[in-house]
Amino acid sequence: MIATGHATREGTEADNADACKVHRLAIGTVGAAVIDGIGHGPHTSRTAPLLAEVAARITARRHGMAGLLTAGELIADSGPDDDEANAVAVTARLRPGDAVTRIAWIGDCRAYGWDGSELRRYTDDHTVGEQLRINGAPWELAKEHDNLMKTALSIATVGTVYEVIIPDRVVILTSDGVHDQVDHARLESLAREHGRDPQALAEALVAAAEEDEDGYRDDATAVVIVNDSAETRNEHQED
């Protein structure tokens, strides 16, 4: 009753600093995580999959906040050379039979819900740019500060990890390499086209990210979770 898909693609910079993981428990509960490493380089690229693995597994066993806080502990110390990796992240947890998917996030990874007719964004970005927009700053000024994070996984606390529930059948997790380089109308169009095939949708979202006017394309990652529990229950009731 829970189907998933995931995809990631390296950008124009060397090394993919994104990672994702979907973990399924014996009882069917799904935990998923998208990690977006801050900066590029071999160290960040090696660490991002570890963070995704830990976040997804703990999210499935416990909940999203526990998943993010546990992953954050892995990089909480800066190390002897002060070069420990850092990242932002979003997680999702869905239990068989549940009508909602539980989301936890920190930074500017996002979660969307597709109900079959409309794609809704359920998270806000923890960036200086987003804060400036909320306070009425000019668009150009806010845009210049979109890459400045207000918080990150390495310093995550209970107060800086946000949570939300999504009631929609399809849940989409993305790194900013998807949602910053693919406009909302295109994201919605892809959800409409591939909404019943999570793997096809994840691959389409990642492939849709294109280079900007300077030739730059960020790492792009997506996880898609399709919850057919409600549909299945309704079919049984009709029978």
ROVOVEX-695243 format. One record per residue (C-alpha): residue in three letters; x, y, z; residue number from 1. Coordinates in Angstrom, 1 decimal. Layout:
! ROVOVEX-695243
<'ALA' <X Y Z> NUM>
...
//
This chain:
! ROVOVEX-695243
<'MET' <0.0 0.0 0.0> 1>
<'ILE' <3.1 2.3 0.2> 2>
<'ALA' <5.1 2.7 -3.0> 3>
<'THR' <8.3 4.7 -3.2> 4>
<'GLY' <10.7 6.0 -5.8> 5>
<'HIS' <14.0 8.0 -5.5> 6>
<'ALA' <16.5 9.6 -7.8> 7>
<'THR' <19.6 11.8 -7.6> 8>
<'ARG' <21.8 13.5 -10.3> 9>
<'GLU' <25.1 15.2 -9.9> 10>
<'GLY' <25.2 18.8 -11.0> 11>
<'THR' <27.9 20.7 -12.9> 12>
<'GLU' <30.2 20.9 -9.9> 13>
<'ALA' <32.4 17.9 -9.1> 14>
<'ASP' <31.0 15.4 -6.6> 15>
<'ASN' <27.3 14.9 -5.8> 16>
<'ALA' <26.7 16.5 -2.3> 17>
<'ASP' <23.1 15.3 -2.3> 18>
<'ALA' <21.9 11.9 -1.1> 19>
<'CYS' <18.7 10.1 -0.4> 20>
<'LYS' <17.5 6.9 1.3> 21>
<'VAL' <14.2 5.1 1.7> 22>
<'HIS' <14.1 2.5 4.5> 23>
<'ARG' <11.2 0.1 5.1> 24>
<'LEU' <10.6 -1.7 8.4> 25>
<'ALA' <9.4 -5.3 8.7> 26>
<'ILE' <5.9 -4.0 9.6> 27>
<'GLY' <5.9 -1.9 6.4> 28>
<'THR' <6.6 1.6 7.9> 29>
<'VAL' <8.6 3.7 5.5> 30>
<'GLY' <11.2 6.3 6.5> 31>
<'ALA' <12.7 8.5 3.9> 32>
<'ALA' <15.3 11.2 3.8> 33>
<'VAL' <16.8 13.7 1.4> 34>
<'ILE' <20.1 15.2 2.3> 35>
<'ASP' <21.6 18.3 0.6> 36>
<'GLY' <25.3 18.8 1.6> 37>
<'ILE' <26.4 22.3 2.1> 38>
<'GLY' <29.2 23.0 -0.3> 39>
<'HIS' <31.0 20.4 -2.5> 40>
<'GLY' <34.0 18.2 -2.2> 41>
<'PRO' <34.8 14.5 -1.7> 42>
<'HIS' <34.3 14.7 2.1> 43>
<'THR' <30.8 16.1 1.9> 44>
<'SER' <29.9 13.6 -0.9> 45>
<'ARG' <31.1 10.7 1.2> 46>
<'THR' <29.3 11.8 4.3> 47>
<'ALA' <25.9 12.7 2.7> 48>
<'PRO' <24.9 9.1 2.0> 49>
<'LEU' <25.7 8.2 5.6> 50>
<'LEU' <23.5 11.0 6.9> 51>
<'ALA' <20.7 9.9 4.6> 52>
<'GLU' <21.0 6.3 5.8> 53>
<'VAL' <20.9 7.2 9.4> 54>
<'ALA' <18.1 9.8 9.1> 55>
<'ALA' <15.9 7.4 7.1> 56>
<'ARG' <16.4 4.4 9.4> 57>
<'ILE' <15.7 6.4 12.6> 58>
<'THR' <12.8 8.2 11.1> 59>
<'ALA' <11.2 4.8 10.2> 60>
<'ARG' <11.8 3.4 13.7> 61>
<'ARG' <11.0 6.5 15.7> 62>
<'HIS' <10.0 9.8 14.0> 63>
<'GLY' <11.5 12.5 11.7> 64>
<'MET' <12.8 14.7 14.4> 65>
<'ALA' <14.7 11.8 16.0> 66>
<'GLY' <16.1 10.9 12.5> 67>
<'LEU' <17.4 14.4 11.9> 68>
<'LEU' <18.8 14.9 15.4> 69>
<'THR' <20.6 11.6 15.3> 70>
<'ALA' <22.1 12.3 11.8> 71>
<'GLY' <23.1 15.7 13.1> 72>
<'GLU' <25.1 14.1 16.0> 73>
<'LEU' <27.3 12.4 13.4> 74>
<'ILE' <28.6 15.8 12.2> 75>
<'ALA' <28.1 17.9 15.4> 76>
<'ASP' <31.9 18.0 16.0> 77>
<'SER' <33.9 20.0 13.5> 78>
<'GLY' <36.8 17.6 13.7> 79>
<'PRO' <40.6 18.2 14.2> 80>
<'ASP' <40.9 20.1 10.9> 81>
<'ASP' <37.6 22.0 11.3> 82>
<'ASP' <36.3 20.6 8.0> 83>
<'GLU' <33.4 18.3 9.0> 84>
<'ALA' <30.7 18.1 6.4> 85>
<'ASN' <27.4 19.8 7.0> 86>
<'ALA' <24.0 19.6 5.3> 87>
<'VAL' <20.3 20.4 5.3> 88>
<'ALA' <17.6 17.7 5.2> 89>
<'VAL' <14.0 16.6 5.0> 90>
<'THR' <12.5 13.4 6.2> 91>
<'ALA' <9.1 11.6 5.8> 92>
<'ARG' <7.5 8.8 7.8> 93>
<'LEU' <4.4 6.8 6.7> 94>
<'ARG' <2.9 3.8 8.5> 95>
<'PRO' <0.7 1.3 6.7> 96>
<'GLY' <-2.9 2.4 7.1> 97>
<'ASP' <-2.1 6.0 8.1> 98>
<'ALA' <-3.9 8.7 6.2> 99>
<'VAL' <-1.1 11.3 6.7> 100>
<'THR' <2.6 11.4 6.1> 101>
<'ARG' <4.7 13.0 8.8> 102>
<'ILE' <7.4 15.4 7.7> 103>
<'ALA' <10.4 16.9 9.5> 104>
<'TRP' <12.9 19.3 8.0> 105>
<'ILE' <15.7 21.7 8.6> 106>
<'GLY' <17.1 24.1 6.0> 107>
<'ASP' <15.8 24.5 2.4> 108>
<'CYS' <15.0 20.9 1.4> 109>
<'ARG' <11.2 20.8 0.8> 110>
<'ALA' <8.1 18.6 1.0> 111>
<'TYR' <5.2 18.8 -1.4> 112>
<'GLY' <1.9 17.0 -1.5> 113>
<'TRP' <-0.1 16.0 -4.6> 114>
<'ASP' <-3.8 15.3 -4.2> 115>
<'GLY' <-4.5 14.5 -7.8> 116>
<'SER' <-5.4 18.0 -8.8> 117>
<'GLU' <-3.1 20.4 -7.0> 118>
<'LEU' <0.6 20.4 -5.9> 119>
<'ARG' <1.0 22.0 -2.5> 120>
<'ARG' <4.2 23.1 -0.8> 121>
<'TYR' <4.1 22.2 2.9> 122>
<'THR' <7.5 23.5 4.1> 123>
<'ASP' <9.1 26.8 4.3> 124>
<'ASP' <12.9 27.4 3.7> 125>
<'HIS' <15.0 28.2 6.7> 126>
<'THR' <17.1 30.8 4.9> 127>
<'VAL' <17.9 34.4 5.3> 128>
<'GLY' <16.2 35.1 1.9> 129>
<'GLU' <12.9 33.6 3.1> 130>
<'GLN' <13.0 35.6 6.3> 131>
<'LEU' <13.5 38.8 4.3> 132>
<'ARG' <10.5 37.9 2.1> 133>
<'ILE' <8.3 37.4 5.1> 134>
<'ASN' <9.4 40.8 6.4> 135>
<'GLY' <8.6 42.5 3.1> 136>
<'ALA' <12.1 43.0 1.7> 137>
<'PRO' <12.5 43.6 -2.0> 138>
<'TRP' <12.5 40.5 -4.2> 139>
<'GLU' <16.0 41.2 -5.5> 140>
<'LEU' <17.5 41.5 -2.0> 141>
<'ALA' <15.8 38.4 -0.7> 142>
<'LYS' <17.0 36.4 -3.8> 143>
<'GLU' <20.6 37.3 -3.0> 144>
<'HIS' <20.3 35.7 0.4> 145>
<'ASP' <18.6 32.5 -0.5> 146>
<'ASN' <21.8 30.5 -0.1> 147>
<'LEU' <22.4 31.7 3.4> 148>
<'MET' <21.0 29.1 5.9> 149>
<'LYS' <19.7 30.2 9.2> 150>
<'THR' <20.4 26.7 10.6> 151>
<'ALA' <21.8 23.3 9.5> 152>
<'LEU' <21.9 19.7 10.5> 153>
<'SER' <25.2 19.9 12.5> 154>
<'ILE' <23.5 22.3 14.9> 155>
<'ALA' <20.0 20.9 14.8> 156>
<'THR' <18.0 21.1 18.0> 157>
<'VAL' <14.4 20.4 18.9> 158>
<'GLY' <13.6 24.0 18.4> 159>
<'THR' <15.1 24.3 14.9> 160>
<'VAL' <13.6 21.1 13.4> 161>
<'TYR' <10.1 21.8 12.1> 162>
<'GLU' <7.4 19.3 11.5> 163>
<'VAL' <4.2 19.1 9.4> 164>
<'ILE' <1.7 16.4 8.3> 165>
<'ILE' <0.7 15.9 4.7> 166>
<'PRO' <-2.8 14.4 4.0> 167>
<'ASP' <-2.2 14.0 0.3> 168>
<'ARG' <-1.8 10.7 -1.4> 169>
<'VAL' <1.5 11.6 -3.0> 170>
<'VAL' <4.4 13.2 -1.1> 171>
<'ILE' <7.5 14.6 -2.8> 172>
<'LEU' <10.7 15.4 -1.0> 173>
<'THR' <13.3 17.6 -3.0> 174>
<'SER' <16.6 19.2 -2.6> 175>
<'ASP' <17.0 22.8 -3.9> 176>
<'GLY' <18.6 21.5 -7.1> 177>
<'VAL' <15.1 20.5 -8.1> 178>
<'HIS' <12.8 23.2 -6.7> 179>
<'ASP' <15.1 26.1 -7.3> 180>
<'GLN' <15.7 25.2 -11.0> 181>
<'VAL' <12.2 23.8 -11.9> 182>
<'ASP' <9.3 26.2 -11.5> 183>
<'HIS' <6.2 25.2 -9.6> 184>
<'ALA' <4.0 24.9 -12.7> 185>
<'ARG' <6.4 22.4 -14.2> 186>
<'LEU' <6.6 20.4 -10.9> 187>
<'GLU' <2.8 20.2 -10.8> 188>
<'SER' <2.7 19.1 -14.4> 189>
<'LEU' <5.2 16.3 -13.7> 190>
<'ALA' <3.1 15.2 -10.7> 191>
<'ARG' <0.0 15.1 -12.8> 192>
<'GLU' <1.8 13.0 -15.5> 193>
<'HIS' <3.6 10.5 -13.2> 194>
<'GLY' <1.6 10.7 -10.0> 195>
<'ARG' <0.8 6.9 -10.0> 196>
<'ASP' <4.4 5.8 -10.6> 197>
<'PRO' <6.7 7.1 -7.9> 198>
<'GLN' <10.0 6.0 -9.5> 199>
<'ALA' <9.1 7.6 -12.8> 200>
<'LEU' <8.1 10.8 -11.0> 201>
<'ALA' <11.3 11.0 -9.0> 202>
<'GLU' <13.4 10.5 -12.2> 203>
<'ALA' <11.4 13.1 -14.1> 204>
<'LEU' <11.7 15.7 -11.3> 205>
<'VAL' <15.5 15.2 -11.2> 206>
<'ALA' <15.8 15.3 -15.0> 207>
<'ALA' <13.8 18.5 -15.3> 208>
<'ALA' <16.4 20.6 -13.5> 209>
<'GLU' <18.3 22.6 -16.2> 210>
<'GLU' <21.4 24.8 -16.2> 211>
<'ASP' <20.9 28.5 -15.3> 212>
<'GLU' <22.0 31.4 -17.4> 213>
<'ASP' <25.5 31.0 -16.1> 214>
<'GLY' <25.7 27.3 -17.1> 215>
<'TYR' <25.3 26.1 -13.5> 216>
<'ARG' <23.1 23.2 -12.4> 217>
<'ASP' <23.0 22.1 -8.8> 218>
<'ASP' <22.9 18.5 -7.6> 219>
<'ALA' <19.2 17.4 -7.8> 220>
<'THR' <17.5 14.8 -5.6> 221>
<'ALA' <13.9 13.6 -5.1> 222>
<'VAL' <12.0 11.0 -3.1> 223>
<'VAL' <8.4 10.2 -3.9> 224>
<'ILE' <6.0 8.3 -1.6> 225>
<'VAL' <2.6 7.1 -2.8> 226>
<'ASN' <0.1 6.2 -0.1> 227>
<'ASP' <-2.7 4.0 -1.4> 228>
<'SER' <-4.0 3.1 2.1> 229>
<'ALA' <-7.0 5.4 1.9> 230>
<'GLU' <-7.9 4.2 -1.6> 231>
<'THR' <-7.6 0.6 -0.5> 232>
<'ARG' <-9.8 1.1 2.5> 233>
<'ASN' <-12.5 2.8 0.4> 234>
<'GLU' <-12.4 -0.1 -2.1> 235>
<'HIS' <-12.9 -2.7 0.7> 236>
<'GLN' <-15.8 -0.6 2.2> 237>
<'GLU' <-17.5 -0.5 -1.2> 238>
<'ASP' <-17.1 -4.3 -1.6> 239>
//
